[in-house]
């Protein structure tokens, strides 16, 4: 009858929203750390989009009432029952329906405003972090990427 299968998947009826700031090390501009600003736990509701949950939970309350998510200032890490994240920008996930993803258990929102100072494509940030299940206090170093970038632009 299949009642005792090893590959059972459990539907999650709730998920958490986490907001992180990506802070740059003052002494080394190629090192960054993720600092959790806030967290909210909520139930998945029929026909409610991620934009609804962001507004409902006020996850951004530490940033001020006039803060607006955009394609340029944030990345969204969607965790679907694994330690690997599906990373998207705001325009790709604002209409996401969490209830339609039964294994979705967490969405981590990373503010990337300081990362833009490096003039590096966000793909470098995504590649170094997409396999991390927990971003809290995670430290990453882009010195290897910066060295490669300097080498590419070196005329000699």
NUDREN-983962 format. One record per atom (N, C-alpha, C): z, x, y; atom name. Coordinates in nm, 2 decimals, decimal comma, padded with zeros to 4 digits, m for minus. Atoms other than C-alpha are relative to their C-alpha. Layout:
N
SITE|w|u|v|bakol
SITE|Z|X|Y|CA
...
//
This chain:
156
SITE|w|u|v|bakol
SITE|00,00|00,08|m00,12|N
SITE|00,00|00,00|00,00|CA
SITE|00,00|00,08|00,13|C
SITE|00,01|m00,09|m00,12|N
SITE|00,02|00,30|00,23|CA
SITE|00,12|00,00|00,09|C
SITE|m00,11|00,01|m00,08|N
SITE|00,37|00,24|00,35|CA
SITE|00,07|00,13|00,02|C
SITE|m00,08|m00,13|m00,01|N
SITE|00,49|00,60|00,30|CA
SITE|m00,10|00,11|00,04|C
SITE|00,10|m00,11|m00,03|N
SITE|00,20|00,80|00,45|CA
SITE|00,06|00,11|00,09|C
SITE|m00,04|m00,11|m00,07|N
SITE|00,26|01,14|00,59|CA
SITE|m00,05|00,00|00,15|C
SITE|00,07|m00,01|m00,12|N
SITE|00,03|01,08|00,88|CA
SITE|00,02|m00,12|00,09|C
SITE|m00,03|00,12|m00,08|N
SITE|00,20|00,78|01,04|CA
SITE|00,00|00,04|00,15|C
SITE|m00,01|m00,02|m00,15|N
SITE|00,15|00,75|01,42|CA
SITE|00,08|m00,11|00,06|C
SITE|m00,08|00,10|m00,06|N
SITE|00,40|00,57|01,62|CA
SITE|m00,05|m00,03|00,14|C
SITE|00,03|00,04|m00,14|N
SITE|00,31|00,37|01,93|CA
SITE|00,11|00,01|00,09|C
SITE|m00,10|m00,01|m00,11|N
SITE|00,50|00,46|02,24|CA
SITE|m00,02|m00,11|00,10|C
SITE|00,01|00,11|m00,09|N
SITE|00,58|00,17|02,46|CA
SITE|00,06|00,04|00,14|C
SITE|m00,05|m00,05|m00,12|N
SITE|00,73|00,39|02,73|CA
SITE|m00,06|00,14|00,02|C
SITE|00,04|m00,14|m00,03|N
SITE|00,64|00,72|02,90|CA
SITE|00,07|00,05|00,12|C
SITE|m00,06|m00,06|m00,12|N
SITE|00,77|00,96|03,16|CA
SITE|m00,10|00,06|00,09|C
SITE|00,08|m00,06|m00,11|N
SITE|00,62|01,07|03,49|CA
SITE|00,08|00,11|00,05|C
SITE|m00,08|m00,11|m00,06|N
SITE|00,72|01,41|03,61|CA
SITE|m00,09|00,06|00,11|C
SITE|00,06|m00,06|m00,12|N
SITE|00,64|01,57|03,95|CA
SITE|00,04|00,14|00,01|C
SITE|m00,03|m00,15|m00,01|N
SITE|00,62|01,95|03,98|CA
SITE|m00,07|00,05|00,12|C
SITE|00,06|m00,08|m00,11|N
SITE|00,56|02,18|04,27|CA
SITE|m00,03|00,14|m00,06|C
SITE|00,04|m00,13|00,04|N
SITE|00,37|02,50|04,20|CA
SITE|00,03|00,10|00,11|C
SITE|m00,05|m00,08|m00,11|N
SITE|00,56|02,76|04,40|CA
SITE|m00,05|00,15|m00,03|C
SITE|00,04|m00,14|00,01|N
SITE|00,43|03,11|04,47|CA
SITE|00,11|00,10|00,02|C
SITE|m00,10|m00,11|m00,01|N
SITE|00,65|03,42|04,42|CA
SITE|m00,02|00,07|00,14|C
SITE|00,01|m00,07|m00,13|N
SITE|00,73|03,57|04,76|CA
SITE|m00,04|00,14|00,00|C
SITE|00,03|m00,14|00,01|N
SITE|00,70|03,92|04,64|CA
SITE|m00,13|00,03|m00,07|C
SITE|00,13|m00,03|00,07|N
SITE|00,39|03,89|04,42|CA
SITE|m00,08|m00,13|00,01|C
SITE|00,08|00,12|m00,02|N
SITE|00,12|03,65|04,53|CA
SITE|m00,08|m00,05|m00,12|C
SITE|00,07|00,04|00,12|N
SITE|m00,03|03,63|04,18|CA
SITE|00,09|m00,07|m00,10|C
SITE|m00,09|00,07|00,09|N
SITE|00,28|03,48|04,02|CA
SITE|00,04|m00,13|00,06|C
SITE|m00,04|00,14|m00,04|N
SITE|00,37|03,11|04,03|CA
SITE|00,10|m00,05|m00,10|C
SITE|m00,09|00,07|00,09|N
SITE|00,64|02,89|03,89|CA
SITE|00,00|m00,15|00,03|C
SITE|m00,01|00,15|m00,01|N
SITE|00,66|02,52|03,82|CA
SITE|00,14|m00,04|00,02|C
SITE|m00,13|00,05|m00,03|N
SITE|00,96|02,35|03,98|CA
SITE|m00,01|m00,15|00,00|C
SITE|00,00|00,15|00,01|N
SITE|01,03|01,99|03,88|CA
SITE|00,07|m00,06|00,12|C
SITE|m00,06|00,07|m00,12|N
SITE|01,09|01,77|04,19|CA
SITE|00,06|m00,13|m00,04|C
SITE|m00,06|00,13|00,05|N
SITE|01,15|01,44|04,01|CA
SITE|m00,06|m00,04|m00,13|C
SITE|00,05|00,05|00,13|N
SITE|01,11|01,25|03,69|CA
SITE|00,04|m00,15|00,00|C
SITE|m00,03|00,14|00,01|N
SITE|01,09|00,88|03,61|CA
SITE|m00,05|m00,04|m00,14|C
SITE|00,04|00,06|00,13|N
SITE|01,08|00,69|03,28|CA
SITE|m00,03|m00,14|00,02|C
SITE|00,04|00,14|m00,02|N
SITE|00,90|00,36|03,26|CA
SITE|m00,07|m00,05|m00,12|C
SITE|00,06|00,07|00,11|N
SITE|00,76|00,11|03,02|CA
SITE|m00,15|m00,02|00,03|C
SITE|00,14|00,03|m00,01|N
SITE|00,39|00,07|02,96|CA
SITE|m00,02|m00,15|00,01|C
SITE|00,02|00,14|m00,03|N
SITE|00,28|m00,27|03,11|CA
SITE|m00,15|m00,03|m00,01|C
SITE|00,14|00,05|00,01|N
SITE|m00,04|m00,46|03,03|CA
SITE|m00,07|00,00|00,13|C
SITE|00,09|m00,01|m00,12|N
SITE|m00,32|m00,39|03,28|CA
SITE|00,05|00,07|00,12|C
SITE|m00,05|m00,08|m00,12|N
SITE|m00,12|m00,16|03,50|CA
SITE|m00,05|00,14|m00,01|C
SITE|00,06|m00,13|m00,01|N
SITE|m00,29|00,16|03,61|CA
SITE|00,10|00,11|00,04|C
SITE|m00,09|m00,11|m00,04|N
SITE|m00,14|00,50|03,68|CA
SITE|00,04|m00,01|00,14|C
SITE|m00,03|00,02|m00,14|N
SITE|m00,17|00,43|04,05|CA
SITE|00,12|m00,09|00,02|C
SITE|m00,11|00,10|m00,01|N
SITE|00,06|00,13|04,00|CA
SITE|00,13|00,07|m00,04|C
SITE|m00,12|m00,07|00,04|N
SITE|00,32|00,35|03,82|CA
SITE|00,05|00,10|00,10|C
SITE|m00,03|m00,10|m00,10|N
SITE|00,31|00,62|04,08|CA
SITE|00,07|m00,08|00,12|C
SITE|m00,05|00,08|m00,11|N
SITE|00,37|00,35|04,35|CA
SITE|00,14|m00,06|m00,04|C
SITE|m00,12|00,07|00,05|N
SITE|00,63|00,16|04,14|CA
SITE|00,12|00,09|m00,01|C
SITE|m00,11|m00,09|00,02|N
SITE|00,84|00,46|04,05|CA
SITE|00,04|00,08|00,12|C
SITE|m00,02|m00,08|m00,12|N
SITE|00,81|00,63|04,39|CA
SITE|00,03|00,14|m00,04|C
SITE|m00,02|m00,14|00,05|N
SITE|00,78|00,96|04,20|CA
SITE|m00,02|00,10|00,12|C
SITE|00,03|m00,09|m00,11|N
SITE|00,66|01,12|04,53|CA
SITE|00,10|m00,01|00,11|C
SITE|m00,10|00,02|m00,11|N
SITE|00,97|01,02|04,73|CA
SITE|00,05|00,12|00,06|C
SITE|m00,05|m00,13|m00,06|N
SITE|01,08|01,38|04,78|CA
SITE|m00,11|00,06|00,09|C
SITE|00,11|m00,06|m00,08|N
SITE|00,74|01,45|04,95|CA
SITE|m00,02|m00,08|00,13|C
SITE|00,01|00,09|m00,12|N
SITE|00,78|01,17|05,22|CA
SITE|m00,09|m00,12|m00,03|C
SITE|00,07|00,13|00,02|N
SITE|00,64|00,82|05,25|CA
SITE|m00,15|00,01|00,03|C
SITE|00,14|m00,01|m00,04|N
SITE|00,31|00,93|05,40|CA
SITE|m00,08|00,09|m00,10|C
SITE|00,08|m00,09|00,10|N
SITE|00,21|01,16|05,10|CA
SITE|m00,09|m00,09|m00,08|C
SITE|00,11|00,07|00,08|N
SITE|m00,11|01,06|04,92|CA
SITE|m00,06|00,10|m00,09|C
SITE|00,07|m00,09|00,10|N
SITE|m00,24|01,21|04,60|CA
SITE|m00,15|00,00|00,03|C
SITE|00,15|m00,01|m00,02|N
SITE|m00,60|01,34|04,62|CA
SITE|m00,05|00,10|m00,10|C
SITE|00,07|m00,09|00,09|N
SITE|m00,85|01,54|04,42|CA
SITE|00,04|00,14|00,03|C
SITE|m00,03|m00,14|m00,04|N
SITE|m00,75|01,85|04,61|CA
SITE|00,14|00,05|m00,01|C
SITE|m00,14|m00,04|00,00|N
SITE|m00,37|01,85|04,60|CA
SITE|00,08|m00,02|m00,12|C
SITE|m00,07|00,02|00,13|N
SITE|m00,28|01,77|04,24|CA
SITE|m00,08|00,01|m00,12|C
SITE|00,06|00,01|00,14|N
SITE|m00,35|01,80|03,87|CA
SITE|00,09|m00,09|m00,08|C
SITE|m00,08|00,09|00,08|N
SITE|m00,24|01,55|03,61|CA
SITE|m00,02|00,05|m00,15|C
SITE|m00,01|m00,04|00,13|N
SITE|m00,13|01,67|03,27|CA
SITE|00,04|m00,12|m00,09|C
SITE|m00,03|00,11|00,09|N
SITE|m00,15|01,39|03,01|CA
SITE|00,03|00,04|m00,14|C
SITE|m00,05|m00,05|00,13|N
SITE|00,04|01,45|02,69|CA
SITE|m00,01|m00,12|m00,10|C
SITE|00,02|00,10|00,10|N
SITE|m00,07|01,25|02,39|CA
SITE|00,05|00,04|m00,14|C
SITE|m00,07|m00,03|00,13|N
SITE|00,18|01,32|02,11|CA
SITE|m00,02|00,14|m00,05|C
SITE|00,02|m00,14|00,04|N
SITE|00,11|01,69|02,11|CA
SITE|00,06|00,09|00,11|C
SITE|m00,04|m00,10|m00,11|N
SITE|00,20|02,01|02,31|CA
SITE|m00,12|00,03|00,08|C
SITE|00,12|m00,03|m00,08|N
SITE|m00,16|02,02|02,44|CA
SITE|m00,02|m00,11|00,10|C
SITE|00,02|00,10|m00,11|N
SITE|m00,23|01,85|02,77|CA
SITE|m00,15|m00,02|00,02|C
SITE|00,13|00,03|m00,05|N
SITE|m00,55|01,68|02,88|CA
SITE|00,02|00,00|00,15|C
SITE|m00,03|m00,02|m00,14|N
SITE|m00,57|01,79|03,24|CA
SITE|m00,12|m00,06|00,08|C
SITE|00,10|00,07|m00,08|N
SITE|m00,75|01,58|03,50|CA
SITE|00,04|00,00|00,15|C
SITE|m00,04|00,01|m00,14|N
SITE|m00,76|01,54|03,88|CA
SITE|00,02|m00,15|00,03|C
SITE|m00,04|00,13|m00,04|N
SITE|m00,65|01,23|04,07|CA
SITE|m00,11|m00,11|m00,02|C
SITE|00,10|00,10|00,01|N
SITE|m00,98|01,06|04,09|CA
SITE|m00,04|m00,04|m00,14|C
SITE|00,03|00,03|00,14|N
SITE|m01,02|01,08|03,71|CA
SITE|00,10|m00,08|m00,07|C
SITE|m00,11|00,07|00,06|N
SITE|m00,68|00,93|03,63|CA
SITE|00,06|m00,12|00,07|C
SITE|m00,07|00,10|m00,08|N
SITE|m00,59|00,69|03,91|CA
SITE|m00,01|m00,14|m00,06|C
SITE|00,02|00,13|00,06|N
SITE|m00,73|00,40|03,71|CA
SITE|00,03|00,00|m00,15|C
SITE|m00,04|m00,02|00,14|N
SITE|m00,59|00,52|03,37|CA
SITE|00,10|m00,11|m00,03|C
SITE|m00,09|00,10|00,05|N
SITE|m00,42|00,24|03,17|CA
SITE|00,09|00,06|m00,10|C
SITE|m00,09|m00,06|00,10|N
SITE|m00,12|00,40|03,00|CA
SITE|00,01|m00,08|m00,13|C
SITE|m00,01|00,08|00,12|N
SITE|m00,09|00,11|02,76|CA
SITE|m00,11|00,02|m00,10|C
SITE|00,11|m00,02|00,09|N
SITE|m00,43|00,18|02,62|CA
SITE|00,00|00,13|m00,08|C
SITE|m00,02|m00,12|00,08|N
SITE|m00,32|00,52|02,49|CA
SITE|00,14|m00,01|m00,07|C
SITE|m00,13|00,03|00,08|N
SITE|m00,06|00,44|02,22|CA
SITE|00,09|00,12|m00,01|C
SITE|m00,08|m00,12|00,02|N
SITE|00,05|00,81|02,18|CA
SITE|00,04|00,07|00,13|C
SITE|m00,03|m00,06|m00,12|N
SITE|00,08|00,88|02,55|CA
SITE|00,16|00,00|00,02|C
SITE|m00,14|00,00|m00,02|N
SITE|00,44|00,99|02,61|CA
SITE|00,05|00,07|00,13|C
SITE|m00,04|m00,07|m00,12|N
SITE|00,43|01,20|02,93|CA
SITE|m00,12|00,03|00,09|C
SITE|00,10|m00,05|m00,09|N
SITE|00,22|01,26|03,24|CA
SITE|00,08|00,09|00,10|C
SITE|m00,06|m00,10|m00,10|N
SITE|00,31|01,57|03,45|CA
SITE|m00,10|00,01|00,11|C
SITE|00,08|m00,01|m00,12|N
SITE|00,18|01,57|03,80|CA
SITE|00,04|00,14|00,07|C
SITE|m00,02|m00,13|m00,06|N
SITE|00,14|01,92|03,95|CA
SITE|m00,06|00,01|00,14|C
SITE|00,05|m00,02|m00,13|N
SITE|00,11|01,97|04,32|CA
SITE|m00,06|00,14|00,01|C
SITE|00,07|m00,13|00,00|N
SITE|m00,15|02,25|04,37|CA
SITE|m00,03|00,06|00,14|C
SITE|00,03|m00,04|m00,14|N
SITE|m00,14|02,30|04,75|CA
SITE|00,02|00,15|00,02|C
SITE|m00,02|m00,14|m00,01|N
SITE|00,00|02,66|04,72|CA
SITE|m00,10|00,08|m00,08|C
SITE|00,09|m00,07|00,08|N
SITE|m00,24|02,76|04,45|CA
SITE|m00,13|00,02|00,07|C
SITE|00,13|m00,01|m00,07|N
SITE|m00,54|02,69|04,68|CA
SITE|00,00|00,13|00,09|C
SITE|00,00|m00,12|m00,08|N
SITE|m00,43|03,00|04,88|CA
SITE|m00,06|00,12|m00,07|C
SITE|00,05|m00,12|00,07|N
SITE|m00,55|03,23|04,61|CA
SITE|m00,15|00,00|m00,01|C
SITE|00,14|00,02|00,01|N
SITE|m00,91|03,10|04,63|CA
SITE|m00,05|00,02|m00,14|C
SITE|00,04|00,00|00,14|N
SITE|m00,93|03,08|04,25|CA
SITE|m00,03|m00,14|m00,04|C
SITE|00,03|00,13|00,05|N
SITE|m01,09|02,80|04,07|CA
SITE|00,12|m00,05|m00,08|C
SITE|m00,12|00,06|00,07|N
SITE|m00,83|02,56|03,92|CA
SITE|m00,01|00,01|m00,15|C
SITE|00,02|m00,02|00,14|N
SITE|m00,98|02,62|03,58|CA
SITE|00,09|00,11|m00,05|C
SITE|m00,09|m00,11|00,04|N
SITE|m00,77|02,94|03,57|CA
SITE|00,14|m00,05|m00,02|C
SITE|m00,13|00,06|00,02|N
SITE|m00,46|02,74|03,62|CA
SITE|00,01|m00,09|m00,12|C
SITE|00,00|00,09|00,12|N
SITE|m00,56|02,48|03,36|CA
SITE|00,00|00,08|m00,13|C
SITE|00,01|m00,08|00,12|N
SITE|m00,65|02,75|03,10|CA
SITE|00,14|00,06|m00,03|C
SITE|m00,13|m00,07|00,03|N
SITE|m00,31|02,92|03,14|CA
SITE|00,12|m00,10|m00,03|C
SITE|m00,11|00,10|00,01|N
SITE|m00,11|02,59|03,12|CA
SITE|m00,02|m00,11|m00,09|C
SITE|00,03|00,12|00,07|N
SITE|m00,29|02,34|02,91|CA
SITE|00,07|m00,01|m00,14|C
SITE|m00,07|00,00|00,13|N
SITE|m00,11|02,45|02,59|CA
SITE|00,15|00,01|00,01|C
SITE|m00,15|00,00|m00,02|N
SITE|00,24|02,43|02,73|CA
SITE|00,05|m00,15|00,00|C
SITE|m00,06|00,14|00,01|N
SITE|00,44|02,12|02,63|CA
SITE|00,09|m00,03|00,11|C
SITE|m00,09|00,03|m00,10|N
SITE|00,69|02,16|02,90|CA
SITE|m00,02|00,10|00,12|C
SITE|00,03|m00,09|m00,12|N
SITE|00,61|02,29|03,25|CA
SITE|00,12|00,04|00,08|C
SITE|m00,12|m00,03|m00,08|N
SITE|00,97|02,30|03,38|CA
SITE|00,04|00,14|00,00|C
SITE|m00,04|m00,14|m00,02|N
SITE|01,05|02,64|03,52|CA
SITE|m00,10|00,10|m00,07|C
SITE|00,10|m00,08|00,05|N
SITE|00,73|02,78|03,36|CA
SITE|m00,05|00,10|00,10|C
SITE|00,06|m00,10|m00,09|N
SITE|00,61|03,11|03,52|CA
SITE|m00,13|00,05|m00,06|C
SITE|00,13|m00,05|00,04|N
SITE|00,25|03,22|03,51|CA
SITE|m00,04|00,11|00,10|C
SITE|00,05|m00,12|m00,07|N
SITE|00,08|03,54|03,63|CA
SITE|m00,15|00,00|00,00|C
SITE|00,14|00,00|m00,01|N
SITE|m00,27|03,55|03,76|CA
SITE|m00,06|00,14|00,03|C
SITE|00,05|m00,13|m00,03|N
SITE|m00,29|03,93|03,80|CA
SITE|m00,12|00,04|m00,08|C
SITE|00,12|m00,03|00,08|N
SITE|m00,54|03,96|03,51|CA
SITE|m00,12|m00,06|00,06|C
SITE|00,11|00,08|m00,06|N
SITE|m00,76|03,70|03,68|CA
SITE|m00,04|00,07|00,13|C
SITE|00,03|m00,06|m00,13|N
SITE|m00,73|03,87|04,02|CA
SITE|m00,07|00,14|m00,02|C
SITE|00,06|m00,13|00,02|N
SITE|m00,82|04,21|03,87|CA
SITE|m00,15|m00,02|m00,04|C
SITE|00,14|00,03|00,04|N
SITE|m01,13|04,06|03,71|CA
SITE|m00,08|m00,04|00,12|C
SITE|00,07|00,05|m00,12|N
SITE|m01,22|03,89|04,04|CA
SITE|m00,03|00,12|00,09|C
SITE|00,02|m00,11|m00,08|N
SITE|m01,18|04,22|04,23|CA
SITE|m00,11|00,09|m00,06|C
SITE|00,11|m00,08|00,07|N
SITE|m01,40|04,40|03,97|CA
SITE|m00,14|m00,06|00,02|C
SITE|00,12|00,07|m00,01|N
SITE|m01,67|04,14|04,00|CA
SITE|m00,06|00,02|00,14|C
SITE|00,04|m00,01|m00,13|N
SITE|m01,68|04,17|04,38|CA
SITE|m00,01|00,14|00,06|C
SITE|00,01|m00,14|m00,04|N
SITE|m01,66|04,55|04,39|CA
SITE|m00,14|00,04|00,00|C
SITE|00,14|m00,04|m00,01|N
SITE|m02,00|04,68|04,52|CA
SITE|m00,03|00,13|m00,08|C
SITE|00,03|m00,12|00,08|N
SITE|m01,95|05,01|04,33|CA
SITE|00,00|m00,03|m00,14|C
//
